[in-house]
Amino acid sequence: MARRAFPVVLSAPSGTGKTTLAHLLVESMSNLQISVSYTTRPARGNERDGVDYHFVSPEEFQTMIAEQAFLEWAKVHGNQYGSGLEWTEQALADERDVVFDIDVYGGLQIKKRIPNSVLIYILPPSLDELEDRLRNRGTETDESIRQRMQASRDEILLGLKYYDYVINNEKLDRALFDLTAIVRTHRLNGFDRQKIAKRLLGDDAQI
């Protein structure tokens, strides 16, 4: 039964665990692929170009904007991030659902351009625990953590208001269970019912 492939957008405050959940989701379900974002920020730790991100210069990023090469893009914490348009269109045409690990602003851009997208906002158990996670990373200054916490508050409000689903990442296995349930449901809703009617009832069937 034919269905339209769709973007699966995961957004969350920094430190909530959405990247871990994105990879677990792809590993636990078939026909899912993660979009690798472009960014102007430098690589961190063991991050690899083309695997974790496509690392580009600010000048390259601006050229891609001018060439309309992004499905969505945004400036986050002083760096620019964007999702490749051509790659996404090809993946969807090949009937592969695409997982995006991006911020709320990018997610809303995708929903506007591709209405059958499903937007899923992931909440931390609490803001106190979120701040603890950021501090335990050991990669953020006090000022950076303060800015990220303020941004988190703003994003949570947008996620609660505009996203299709909201889940809590208090327990990783439960959050993954909820994610897979959402994607399965969205897939079932995406089947072409007219084609099903014709296959079962004949070419004259209309719904």
N, C-alpha and C positions, 0 to 999 in steps of 0.2 A: 504494500500500500504506500503510494507516494506521499511524502510530506515535505514541507519546506524546512530546511535547516535554519537555525537561528543562533544569534549571539547569546551567550550566558554571561552576564556581567556580575562580577563579584566586587563589591566595594566595602571598605571598612576603615576605621581609624588605623593609623600606623601602629603596628605592634599587636594587632588583634589576631593575626594568624591567617589572613586571607590567602597569602601565597601558598602556605602549607596546604590549606584546604583545596585550593585550585588544583594543585598537583595530585592530591589524593583523589579528587573527583575524577580527573582524567584517567588515573590508574584503575579506578573502580568501575568505570563505565566504558562501553565501546563507542566508537564514532564521535569522540570528543578530541579536540586539539586546542592547545593553549596558544593564544596570540602573544608573540614576543614584541614588547613595546620598544619604540625608539626613545632614547633619552640623551640629554646633553650633560647629565651628571657623570662624574667619573665612576669607574667600577669600584666596588667595595669587596674586600676580602677575596673569596674564591670565585666571584662572579665572572662569567665567561661571555665574551661578545658573541651574539647570535644565539645564545642559549638562555641566559637570564634577561638580557636586554640587547638591543642594537645600540651600541655606544657611538654617538655622532657628535660632531662639533656644533656649536651654536649656528655657525654659518651654514652647515649642511642642513640643519633643522629648518632654518629660514627658507632655504631653497626648496625643501620639500613642502613647506606651507604654500609657497608661491606656486608650486606645481600641483597643488591640491592632491597631494599624495597621502593625506591622512583621512581616516574615517572620523577620528576625533583627535583633539590635542588640547593640552592645557599646561599652564605654568603652575608648578606645585613646589613650595618651599624653595623658591629661587631657581629651580631647574625646570626644563621643558620635557614633556612626555607626550608621545603620540602613538596611535595604532595605525598600521599600514592598511590603506584602502584596497589596493589591488590584491594583496594576499588574502584579505578577508573575503572579498567577493569571490575569489576562486575557490576557497575552502567551502563557502556556503553553496556555490554552484555544484561542487562535488558531493553535496549532501552530508557535509561534516559540520556538526555544531561547534562553535568556536567559543572558548572560555577566555574572558577578559578579566585580568587582575588590575583594575584601575580605580581612580577616584570617582566620587559622585558626579563631578562636573562632566567628566568624560562619559560616564554611564548615561547621563541624561542626553548628551549629544548623540550617542549611538541609538537610544530609544527613538529620538526624533527622526533619525535617518532610516532606521530599520524597525518599524513598529512592532514586529513579532518578536523582538528581543525580550528576554526575561531578566529583570533587574533584581538582584538579591543583595540585601544589605546585612553585613555581619557585625553583630554587636559584641563588645567585650563584656565580661561578667560585671565589671564596674569600672568607673574612671580611675579609682585608686589602683586597681590591679593593672589597668592599662599603663598608668604612669610607672608602676614598678617594673613592668616588662621593658619599657623604654630605657629606664635607668640601668637595668640588668644587662642590656646590650653592651654598655660600656663604650658606645660610639657617639653619644650625643652630649652636648654641653647643656648646662642648666637652662640657658636661654633658648637653645634649640628645643628642649623638652617643653618649655613653657609655650613656645610657638606651636608646637605640634599638638599640645593639649587643647589650646584654644581652637585650632583648626579642627580637631576631633569633635569638639562640641558643636561647631557650625555644621560639620558634615553629618553628624548623627541626626540633627534636626531635619536636614534635607533628605537623608535616607528614610527616616520615619514618615516623612510627608509624601515622597514621590516614588519610592521603590515598590515593586510588586510584592516582594516578600521580605520579611525581616526574621533572622534567626540569631540565636545567642550562642557564642562559641565558649560557653563555660566548660563543656566537655567535648573534646575533639570528635570522638566517635559518634556522639549524638548529633553534632553539627553536620558531620558528613552524611549521616543517615537522612537528615532533613534536606540537605542539598540534593542528594540523589533522588529523593522523592519528588522534589520540585521539578527537576529536569525530566524525569519520567512522565510526570503529569503534563508538562508543557509539550512534550513530544506527542503524547496521545491527542492533545488538543489541536495539533498541527496537521493531522492527516487530512488529505483532500477528500471530503465526503462525497463530492460529486463524482469523482473517479470511482470511489467505492460503490456508489449506487449503480453506475453504468456497468461495472464489472459483475455485480451480483444480479442486476435486474434488466440489463440490456441498455443499448445506446439511447433508447427513448426515455429512460428514467431521468427525471428532473427533480431536484430538491431546492 
